[in-house]
Amino acid sequence: MKKIVLLLAILAIGESAFTQQAKPPYQASLDSMKLFIDLSKKEDILNRLVKAHPNESFDQYRAILVDNFVVAKNSEKALYYFNQIQETARIMYVENVTTGLMAYDLKAAETLVKQELNNSTNAKEERLYLLQLYSQVADKLGDHEKAFAAIKECYEQASKKSAGLTAQYYYLMSKSGRYQEALPELEKAVLSGLANDDVKTELKNAYVRVHPGKDANAYLHALTKQFDDKYKAEIAAKMLSEQAPEFKVKDINGKEVSLSDFKGKTIVLDFWATWCGPCKKSLPAMQMMVNKYKNDPTVKFLFIHTWETVPNPKPDAVNYLLTHNLDLPLYMDTKDPVTKKNPAVSSFGVSGIPAKFIIDGNGKIRFKELGLLWPNEVAVRQLSTMIEMSR
């Protein structure tokens, strides 16, 4: 998406700035909202603080409740608290909430996006972003005409037509019956690696409609192989051979591990933090990676929480994963009390997070990836290719 990187950057800046402000006397109550506790208790805390401090902004904590109610599959409460967030701030949260709702309540997701499209405070770029989001919801609902109408308005008004936007536009064009026009562009989506399973399925459908009697599976296989060969060559060009530092981190039970503990295994290090918007955005894709390799004992993942902004970061990190249904092997890289640096991340010379390193069985860094990999399908494909090349 288009605006998502900018929106995540805004969110990350906002969260970072919040941690640097003077903490209010009720900070302990706010911090408790991040914990994995009964949602009714979280509601009580927020409602009490809003009533006691009517001039303060609690939007960040309303967003926490929204997120929690989405995970709990309580659409009514999720929308209730979302609508209490200031209109100008809601654009930062709307995609995550909509995506969560789409997993179990498409009508609620549609209600949310249509509501935000009618929000008069949205600038042009925000409206286009919402139109693209709405097209995804309408597509899942099976209303392909509405989906195409939304993406068409977005596509025609966008000053910069990204490859992802273009792929979605022609995918929905095909879904609405314009196969001949859409087919060449769907081919380009496959050849550029932007085609998810839905796009590939529609490509085959369009191909059969345009070329009846021909083998759509063979056609797609040839396109996919052409992309794969080129893609693997591009990834191979990024391959490194640098000795990894002998880092040490502790798991959530306090057990210390180091590089030498993983000799003979391919390991993936993911440096992240709960205050980092792009880090959190990348975690669902990383959960997909963990699930993909869960039965492979030669591949290990270490999700290393670092650069903490709270005195005791472990509960914060643990509860973030719990409240977002993420089952990831968590490790802590906390500040050294003397140097005031986080030793593991410092040993890798990292200047920003998220930062991912893929290390082979001989302790060599073979790949490093800085920043957000998105969308999820792209991240999984890239990291999987890197892992396989590192074996």
N, C-alpha and C positions, 0 to 999 in steps of 0.2 A: 504494500500500500504506500504509495504516495506520501501521505502526511504522517504516517505512524512514527517514523524515526524522529521527526520534529516534535511530535507530541510526547514521545517517550523522553526526549531530551528535556522538554519543559517540565515534565513530571519529575525527572531525576534532579534537575536544578532546584525545583521547589522543595523536594524532600531534603536535599543537601542543605539548602538555606535554612529550613526549619530547624535542623539540628544545631545550627550555629547561633540561633537566637537565644536570648535569655529564657530559661525554662520557667513556666508559670508555676505557682504553688501547687496546682492540681496535676502536675506532670505525672505523678505516680499513678493516678487514676487513668490518665490517657494511656500510659504504657501498658496498664493491665488489659486494655482493649486488644492489644496485639497477642495476648495469650490465648491458648486453646481452652476457653472456659465456656460455660453455658451461654447461649446467645441472648437469652432473656436478661442475664446479668450485664452483658455488654450494652444492651438497650437501656437498662436502668442507669448505668454509668453515664452514657452519653446524654440521655434526657435530663438527668440531674445537672450535669455540667452546662448544658445549653440553657436551662432555666436559670441557673445561678450566674451565668456569664453571657447574657444575651448579645453583647456587642463583640464577642469573640467568634472567630471562624473555626468551626470544627469539621470542615468539609473532608479533610484527610481521614478523619475517624469515621465519618459517615460512609466514606468509600470502603473502609475496612468492613463495616457492617454489611454493606451491599455485597461485597465479595463473599463474605461468610454465608449470607443467605442464598446466594447463587449456588455455592457448594452444597448447601443443605437442601437445594431444590425447592426453595420457598420463594417463588416468583413474586407473590404479592408483597412480602416484606422487602424484597430486594428493590422493587420499583418504588415502594414507599420511601425508603431512605435515599434512593438515587434522586428522587424528585425534591428532596430537601437540600441537596447540594446546589450551590449557586449556579445559575444558568451558564455563566461565563466559565465556570470550572468544569462543568460536566463533560465537555468535549474531551478532556484528558482521560476520562474513565469509560466512555461509552463503548469503545470497541471491546475491551475486556469483558464488560458486563454482557454485551450482546452475544459475544462468542460463547460465554458460559451458558446463557439462556438457550441458545440454539441447540445445545446438547440434549435438552430435555423439554423445552417449552417454546416452540417456534412462534406461537401466537404472542407470547409475552415479549419475545425478541422483536417481533414486528411492531407491536405497540410502542416499545421503547424508541426504536429508530424513527418511526413515523412522527412520534411526539417531538423528537429532537429536530427533525427536519422542519417542523413548524415553529421552531424557536427563532424568534425575530432577531436575537442577538448574534446569531451565527454569521460570520463573514463568508465571503464567496468560497474560499478554499475549504472552510469547514463544512459548508453545504455539500460541496463536491465529494468530500470524504464520506459524509453521511449517505449520499446517494449510492456510492459504491458499496457501502456496508449494507444498505437496504437491498441492493440488487442480489446480494448473497443470501439474505433472509428469504426474499421472494422466490429465489431459485429453489431453495430447500423446501419451501411450501408448495412448489410445483406450479407457481404462477409465473410462467416464463415470459409472458407478454409484459407484465409489470416489471419483472426483473430486467428485461431488455430496455424498457422505456427509461428506467432509472439509470442504467449504465450508459445508455445513449446520451442522455442529458449531461452526465458527468464527462463522458468522453469528448463530446463536442465542445464543451466549455472549458475543458482543462487546457491550460497554457502549455503544459508539458505532458505529453502522452507517454508515460513510462511503459516498459515492456510488459509489466504485470497488468497494468490497466488495459493495455491493448489486447492481451490474451483473454482477459475476462470479458471484454467487449465482444470479441468475435466468438467466444464460447457461447455467450448468451444470444448472440445473433443466430448461431446455428440452432440453439435450443428453440428459438422462435420460428424456425423453418427456413431460414435463408442459407441453405447449405452450400450452394455454389460459391457465394461470395465469401463465406466464412472459412471454407476448407484451406485455402493457401495460408491464411493467417494462423490457423490451428497447427498446420505443419510447422510454421516458424516457432510457435510456442514449444513444440516438442523438441525441435532442433536447438533451441536456446535454453532448454532445461526448465522452463516455466510451466510445464504441463503437469498438473496433478492427475490423480486417477480419474476424476470427473471429466477433465479436459480430454484425456486420452480416450475415454469411452465415447465422448461426443465426437471426437475426431473419426473414430471408426464408423459411427452412425452416419456422419456426413459423407464419408468416403463411399459407403454402400449406396447412399442416396444418389450421389453424383456418378458413381461407377458401379451400377448394379451388376452382380455376378462376379465381381472381383473379390479377392481375398483380403479383407480388411486387417486381419491379424498379421499376415505376412507384411503388409504395407506398414503397419505400426512398428513391427519388429525391426524392419530395415531402417526406419527413421530413428528409433531408439538406439540401435547399434551405432549409427552414424554420430549421434550425440555423445554416446558413452565413450567412443574412441577419442573424440576430440576433448571431452571433459577430463578423462583420465590423463591425457597428455598435459593439460593445463594444470591439474593438481600436482602431477609429478614435477613440474617446473618449480613448484613452491617447496619441494622437499629439502629438508635440512639434514645436517649430521653434526649436531653440537652436543657436547657432553652436558647432561642435566646436572644441576647442583644437588648435593646430598641433602635435600630438604627434610624437615621433620615437622609433622603435624599430629594432632591428637584427634581420635574419633570421639563421639559423644559420650563414650564410657570412660574416657581418659586414657585409652591405650595409645601409645605413641607408635607411629609408623614412619619409615623413611624410604628413600629411593631403593636402598639395597633389599628391602623386604619384598620388592616386586620383581626381582631378577627373573628373567625368562618370560615375563608377561608384558603385554602392551597395556600401558596405562594412559588414561585420559584425566588430566587435571583441569578443573573448572574453578577459577577464582571468581567469587561472587560476594555480594552483601545484600542484606535486606533493604537497605536504603537506596540501592541502585536499580532504577527503573529498567534499563536494558538487560541487566542481569536476570531480573525476575521474568521479564518477557521471554528470555531464552530457555527457561527451565522446563516448560512443557515439551519442547523439542528434545531436551536432554533426557526427560523421562522416557520418551519414545526410544532414545538410544539405549538407555539402561534396559528397557524391556526387550529390545532387539537382541542384545548380547547377554541376557540373563543366564542362558544355559551354556555360555562359553567361558570356561574357567581361565582362559588365557588372556581375557580382556577385563580390566578392572577400571572403575570410575571412582574418582575422589572429588567430591564437591567441597571446595575449601572456602569457608567463610573467612573473610579478611577485612582489613581496614574498618574495624568496628567503630561505631559512633556512640555506643552505650557502654556503661561500666561492665555489664555482664551479658555478652552477646549470644551465648549459647542458647538460653531459653528463647530469645527472639528468633534465632535461626531455626531451631527445632519447631517452634510453633508456627512459623511461616510455612514450613513444609507440611506440617500436619493439617493446617487449615486450608491448604490448597491441594490436598490429595496427592502429594508428591512423595514418592518413596525412593529417596536418593541417599546414597552413602555419604553422610555428612562428616566433615572434619573441620577443626578449628585452627586458625592461624592467628592467634591473639598477640597483641603488642608485647614486646619485651619491656619490662618495667624500667630497665636501665637505658636502652637505646631509643625507646619509644617508637620502635619500628616493628612491623609485622614481619618476622624473619623469613617465612617461606616465600611470600610474594616478593619480598625484597631480593631474595637470592636469585629470582628469575628476572629481575630488572624490569618488572611490570610498572608501567606508568598510568595505566587505566584498566578498568574492568567493565564488562566481563573479559576474561583472558583465558584461553584454552590452550593447553599443551598436550601433544600426543608424543609419548616416549616409548621407544621400543624396548625389547627384552634385554638389550645390552646397555640400557641407561642413556641412550642417545635421543635428544629432541629431534623428532622427524618433521613435526609440523607445529606451528603456533598460529593461533587465530585470535585477533584482538577485535573487540566490539561485538555488536549484535549480529548473529546470523539469522536471517528471517526471509521468507516465511518458514514454518516448521519443516515442510517437506524438503526445502532447499538445504536447511541445516543438517537434517538427517542424511541426505544424500552425500553432502560434502564431507561430513565427519566420518561416515561409514567408509567412504573411499579412502580417506586418510588413514583410518585404522587398518584397512586391508593392505594398503601399501606399506605400512609400518611393520607388518608381521615379519 
